[in-house]
Amino acid sequence: MRQTKERVLGFGGFFFRAKNPKLLARWYSEILGVDETPPDYKHAYWVQQLGPTVFEPFAHDTEYFGDQKNAFMLNFRVASLARMVAQLQAAGIAIEIDPVEHPNGVFARFQDPEGNPVAIWQPKGNELTLPKFADSETDDD
């Protein structure tokens, strides 16, 4: 009898270095709506909407994140790529819209004030109805 493995529930946080952490946290809050972390444990943290999350390591020499110094790229889900792009452009942020409509949705990219790559993604909307990829398909058992 095969025992069910314990699984993580999702991301509990994303932590990274910044030259000016308070300013960058405020930027993410004001520009993208990512709530700043409260100063104590008496207030709620940012709660994301239910939706798909992609967790994918890339090859060390990938060019997908731009500059080789970038070890990660944030990818935020959005309800409307067009409205978010317009909002970012109105804030003076240079943004590159991917002209291809991919099977999983549409994308755009920009950089935060410290040069970290950020993508925004409007999913197709069917992600929660797709069948789960069976873990056993990749197990080496």
TORKEKOL-811219 format. One line per 8 residues: number of its first residue (from 1); for each residue x, y negated, z of N, C-alpha, C. Coordinates in Angstrom, 2 decimals. Atoms other than C-alpha are relative to their C-alpha. Layout:
<pts>
NUM) X/Y/Z/X/Y/Z/X/Y/Z | ... .
</pts>
This chain:
<pts>
1) 0.84/1.18/0.00/0.00/0.00/0.00/0.89/-1.25/0.00 | -0.81/1.21/0.13/1.43/-3.33/-1.06/-0.53/-1.09/0.93 | 0.38/1.05/-0.94/1.42/-6.04/1.58/-0.04/-1.35/-0.73 | 0.11/1.31/0.60/0.28/-9.52/0.56/1.07/-0.92/0.57 | -1.03/0.94/-0.42/3.08/-12.07/0.65/-0.63/-1.30/0.48 | 0.40/1.33/-0.45/2.64/-15.28/2.61/0.45/-0.99/-1.05 | -0.30/1.01/1.02/2.57/-18.29/0.26/-0.09/-1.39/0.60 | 0.14/1.39/-0.41/3.12/-21.97/0.73/-1.33/-0.52/-0.53 .
9) 1.29/0.56/0.39/-0.04/-24.08/0.43/0.11/-1.10/-1.04 | -0.22/1.11/0.91/1.45/-26.89/-1.62/1.13/-0.86/0.55 | -1.03/0.90/-0.48/3.81/-29.78/-1.20/-0.47/-0.72/1.26 | 0.28/0.73/-1.23/3.92/-31.27/2.27/0.73/-1.34/0.00 | -0.73/1.26/0.11/6.22/-34.07/1.17/1.04/0.11/-1.09 | -1.10/0.08/0.96/8.78/-35.19/-1.34/0.95/-1.04/0.55 | -0.95/0.87/-0.67/11.89/-36.70/0.20/1.20/-0.21/-0.90 | -1.16/0.29/0.84/14.67/-38.43/-1.69/0.70/-1.26/0.48 .
17) -0.79/1.15/-0.40/17.41/-40.99/-1.22/-0.39/-1.21/-0.83 | 0.27/1.26/0.71/16.83/-44.64/-2.14/0.93/-1.07/0.54 | -0.85/1.11/-0.43/18.96/-47.74/-2.03/-0.76/-0.91/0.97 | 0.85/0.82/-0.86/16.07/-49.66/-0.46/-1.31/0.77/0.23 | 1.16/-0.87/-0.21/13.58/-47.09/0.94/-1.31/-0.74/0.24 | 1.25/0.71/-0.31/11.02/-49.57/2.32/-0.56/-0.70/-1.23 | 0.43/0.68/1.21/10.90/-51.60/-0.90/-0.52/0.99/-1.04 | 0.43/-1.00/0.97/10.64/-48.48/-3.05/-1.32/0.65/0.42 .
25) 1.28/-0.55/-0.49/7.87/-47.01/-0.86/-1.14/-0.97/-0.28 | 1.01/1.01/0.27/5.96/-50.28/-1.19/-0.33/-0.05/-1.49 | 0.20/0.00/1.45/6.46/-50.23/-4.98/-0.90/1.16/-0.42 | 0.82/-1.16/0.34/5.03/-46.70/-5.25/-1.44/-0.18/0.50 | 1.33/0.25/-0.53/2.09/-47.77/-3.09/-0.75/-1.03/-0.85 | 0.66/1.08/0.75/1.33/-50.99/-4.98/-0.21/0.35/-1.47 | 0.08/-0.27/1.43/1.99/-49.71/-8.50/-0.76/1.29/-0.31 | 0.61/-1.29/0.32/0.83/-46.08/-8.35/-1.05/0.46/1.00 .
33) 1.01/-0.40/-0.98/-1.35/-45.90/-5.23/0.43/1.13/0.91 | -0.50/-1.02/-0.92/0.88/-43.47/-3.31/0.09/-0.68/1.37 | 0.03/0.63/-1.33/0.09/-44.36/0.32/1.36/0.08/0.67 | -1.25/0.00/-0.76/3.10/-45.36/2.38/-0.16/0.90/1.22 | 0.02/-0.86/-1.18/4.01/-42.99/5.20/-0.25/-0.86/1.23 | 0.27/0.79/-1.20/2.51/-44.27/8.46/1.17/0.05/0.98 | -1.12/0.06/-0.93/4.91/-45.27/11.24/-0.13/0.93/1.20 | 0.23/-0.87/-1.15/3.42/-42.76/13.69/-0.86/1.19/-0.43 .
41) 0.80/-1.19/0.31/1.45/-39.51/13.90/-1.48/-0.19/0.33 | 1.40/0.31/-0.32/-1.84/-41.25/14.75/-0.79/-0.43/-1.22 | 0.65/0.46/1.22/-2.61/-42.21/11.15/0.18/1.03/-1.11 | 0.00/-0.98/1.09/-3.35/-40.17/8.03/1.10/-0.27/-1.01 | -0.96/0.06/1.09/-0.76/-39.43/5.38/-0.76/-0.04/-1.32 | 0.58/-0.03/1.34/-1.37/-39.67/1.64/-0.58/1.38/-0.26 | 0.65/-1.26/0.34/-3.84/-36.96/0.63/-0.29/-0.02/-1.49 | 0.18/-0.08/1.43/-3.77/-35.90/-2.98/-1.34/0.63/-0.35 .
49) 1.19/-0.66/0.50/-6.76/-34.90/-5.04/0.36/1.41/-0.45 | -0.20/-1.37/0.45/-7.15/-31.21/-5.83/0.33/-0.01/-1.48 | -0.37/-0.09/1.41/-5.46/-30.39/-9.09/1.27/0.80/-0.16 | -1.17/-0.82/0.27/-2.65/-28.54/-10.76/1.30/-0.70/0.38 | -1.35/0.49/-0.29/0.98/-28.94/-9.69/0.97/0.94/-0.70 | -1.01/-0.80/0.67/3.89/-27.75/-11.80/1.29/-0.09/0.81 | -1.27/-0.08/-0.71/7.00/-26.62/-9.94/0.94/0.74/-0.94 | -0.82/-0.61/1.04/9.70/-25.97/-12.52/1.45/-0.47/0.05 .
57) -1.42/0.34/0.10/13.48/-25.91/-12.14/0.42/-0.07/-1.47 | -0.54/0.15/1.34/15.31/-27.07/-15.27/1.49/0.32/0.03 | -1.44/-0.24/0.11/18.79/-26.23/-16.50/0.76/-1.24/0.47 | -0.81/1.09/-0.56/21.50/-28.35/-14.87/0.35/-1.05/-1.06 | -0.41/0.94/1.06/22.43/-29.93/-18.23/-1.17/-0.51/-0.84 | 1.15/0.47/0.76/18.88/-30.79/-19.33/0.07/-1.50/-0.27 | 0.11/1.42/0.33/18.32/-34.11/-21.06/-1.42/-0.51/0.27 | 1.42/0.32/-0.22/14.63/-34.04/-20.10/-0.21/-1.12/1.01 .
65) 0.14/1.04/-1.03/15.18/-36.32/-17.08/0.74/-1.27/-0.37 | -0.77/1.18/0.39/17.26/-38.82/-19.04/1.43/0.13/0.49 | -1.38/0.07/-0.50/20.55/-39.79/-17.40/0.33/1.24/0.83 | -0.43/-1.21/-0.71/22.50/-36.79/-16.07/0.05/-0.18/1.52 | -0.02/0.22/-1.45/22.64/-38.43/-12.61/-1.37/0.28/0.63 | 1.34/-0.25/-0.52/18.89/-37.84/-12.27/-0.19/1.49/0.25 | 0.15/-1.40/-0.38/18.42/-34.59/-10.37/-1.46/0.44/0.01 | 1.42/-0.33/-0.04/14.60/-34.77/-10.44/-0.78/-0.99/-0.85 .
73) 0.94/0.91/0.64/11.63/-36.32/-12.19/-1.35/0.20/0.67 | 1.34/-0.08/-0.56/8.36/-37.10/-10.47/-1.00/0.04/-1.14 | 1.06/-0.07/0.99/5.22/-36.25/-12.43/-1.32/-0.13/0.77 | 1.26/0.24/-0.70/1.96/-37.74/-11.15/-1.19/0.27/-0.92 | 1.25/-0.18/0.74/-1.50/-36.65/-12.28/-0.79/-1.30/0.04 | 0.86/1.18/0.06/-3.81/-39.47/-13.40/-1.33/0.38/-0.63 | 1.33/-0.24/0.58/-7.51/-39.60/-14.28/-0.06/-0.51/-1.43 | 0.02/0.61/1.33/-6.95/-41.87/-17.29/1.39/-0.51/-0.33 .
81) -1.33/0.44/0.41/-3.58/-42.16/-18.97/-0.07/-1.41/-0.57 | 0.11/1.32/0.63/-4.75/-45.17/-20.99/-0.13/-1.11/1.03 | 0.18/1.04/-1.03/-5.91/-47.12/-17.92/1.26/-0.17/0.85 | -1.22/0.11/-0.79/-2.76/-46.30/-15.93/1.11/-0.66/-0.81 | -1.00/0.64/0.86/-0.52/-47.25/-18.87/-0.26/-1.51/-0.06 | 0.33/1.43/0.05/-2.36/-50.59/-19.18/0.35/-0.69/1.32 | -0.31/0.56/-1.32/-1.97/-51.19/-15.43/1.51/-0.17/0.18 | -1.45/0.06/-0.11/1.76/-50.41/-15.55/0.57/-1.10/-0.91 .
89) -0.47/1.03/0.92/2.30/-52.61/-18.60/-0.34/-1.40/0.52 | 0.38/1.30/-0.58/0.41/-55.46/-16.91/0.92/-0.39/1.14 | -0.94/0.26/-1.09/2.87/-55.11/-14.01/1.42/-0.19/-0.54 | -1.31/0.24/0.61/5.75/-55.54/-16.48/0.89/1.22/-0.06 | -0.78/-1.23/0.02/6.85/-51.90/-16.47/0.05/0.55/-1.42 | -0.19/-0.59/1.32/8.31/-50.53/-19.70/-0.38/1.47/0.08 | 0.50/-1.37/-0.04/6.57/-47.26/-20.47/0.04/0.60/-1.39 | -0.07/-0.73/1.26/7.05/-44.67/-23.18/-1.14/1.01/-0.02 .
97) 1.14/-0.92/0.11/3.87/-42.89/-24.26/0.37/1.12/-0.95 | -0.26/-1.16/0.85/4.33/-39.38/-25.63/-1.12/0.04/-1.05 | 1.04/0.04/1.04/2.51/-39.47/-29.01/-0.68/1.34/-0.24 | 0.54/-1.34/0.21/1.85/-35.72/-28.90/-1.02/0.32/1.08 | 0.96/-0.52/-0.98/-1.29/-34.38/-27.26/0.33/1.46/0.19 | -0.45/-1.35/-0.30/0.00/-31.22/-25.59/-1.19/0.88/0.40 | 1.11/-0.89/-0.40/-2.15/-28.14/-24.82/-0.47/-0.25/1.43 | 0.37/0.25/-1.40/-2.13/-29.20/-21.14/-0.30/-1.47/0.29 .
105) 0.36/1.39/-0.23/-2.81/-32.93/-21.64/0.94/-0.99/-0.68 | -0.80/1.08/0.57/-1.14/-36.25/-22.43/0.89/-0.61/1.07 | -1.05/0.45/-0.92/1.94/-37.85/-20.89/0.54/-1.37/-0.38 | -0.78/1.21/0.22/3.86/-41.08/-20.52/1.11/0.00/1.04 | -1.16/0.04/-0.90/7.19/-41.91/-18.85/0.46/-1.43/0.23 | -0.61/1.28/-0.34/8.86/-44.82/-17.12/1.00/0.26/1.11 | -0.93/-0.13/-1.11/11.42/-45.48/-14.41/-0.48/-0.86/1.15 | 0.29/0.84/-1.17/10.91/-46.70/-10.86/1.11/-1.06/0.11 .
113) -0.99/1.07/-0.09/12.90/-49.78/-9.74/1.44/0.46/0.24 | -1.35/-0.49/-0.23/15.87/-47.59/-8.78/0.48/0.92/-1.12 | -0.41/-0.78/1.16/16.01/-45.82/-12.15/-0.39/1.46/0.01 | 0.46/-1.39/-0.03/14.37/-42.54/-11.12/-1.05/0.21/-1.08 | 1.00/-0.25/1.03/12.40/-40.98/-13.97/-1.34/0.40/0.61 | 1.36/-0.29/-0.46/8.63/-40.85/-13.46/-0.85/0.29/-1.23 | 0.96/-0.31/1.05/6.04/-39.20/-15.66/-1.40/-0.12/0.58 | 1.41/-0.07/-0.38/2.28/-39.60/-15.55/-0.66/0.94/-1.00 .
121) 0.61/-1.08/0.78/0.06/-36.83/-16.83/-1.50/-0.03/0.20 | 1.45/-0.17/-0.04/-3.61/-36.74/-17.69/-0.27/1.43/-0.46 | 0.25/-1.39/0.37/-4.43/-33.01/-17.57/-1.24/0.12/-0.89 | 1.14/-0.28/0.87/-6.86/-31.50/-20.06/-1.31/0.07/0.77 | 1.21/-0.10/-0.81/-9.30/-30.81/-17.25/-0.46/1.42/0.24 | 0.42/-1.40/-0.16/-9.57/-27.03/-17.52/0.96/0.79/0.89 | -1.07/-0.70/-0.72/-6.58/-26.21/-15.31/-0.49/0.87/1.14 | 0.49/-0.77/-1.15/-8.62/-24.99/-12.37/-0.84/1.21/-0.41 .
129) 0.78/-1.14/0.47/-10.53/-22.52/-14.56/0.86/1.02/-0.73 | -0.88/-0.94/0.69/-7.52/-20.87/-16.21/0.34/1.17/0.91 | -0.39/-1.14/-0.84/-6.58/-17.37/-15.04/1.39/-0.22/0.56 | -1.30/0.12/-0.64/-3.67/-17.23/-12.63/0.97/0.94/-0.68 | -1.06/-0.85/0.51/-0.41/-15.91/-14.03/0.35/0.99/1.09 | -0.21/-1.03/-1.03/0.04/-12.61/-12.17/1.46/0.04/0.43 | -1.36/-0.08/-0.54/3.08/-12.62/-9.89/0.66/1.31/-0.40 | -0.55/-1.31/0.33/3.50/-8.94/-10.73/0.59/0.03/-1.39 .
137) -0.54/0.04/1.36/4.25/-9.88/-14.34/1.47/-0.38/0.01 | -1.40/0.40/-0.08/7.60/-11.31/-13.17/0.76/0.73/1.09 | -0.68/-0.74/-1.06/8.36/-9.02/-10.21/0.95/1.02/-0.58 | -0.98/-0.99/0.41/11.40/-6.80/-10.55/-0.18/1.29/0.77 | 0.26/-1.21/-0.81/9.77/-4.05/-8.46/0.12/1.26/-0.83 .
</pts>
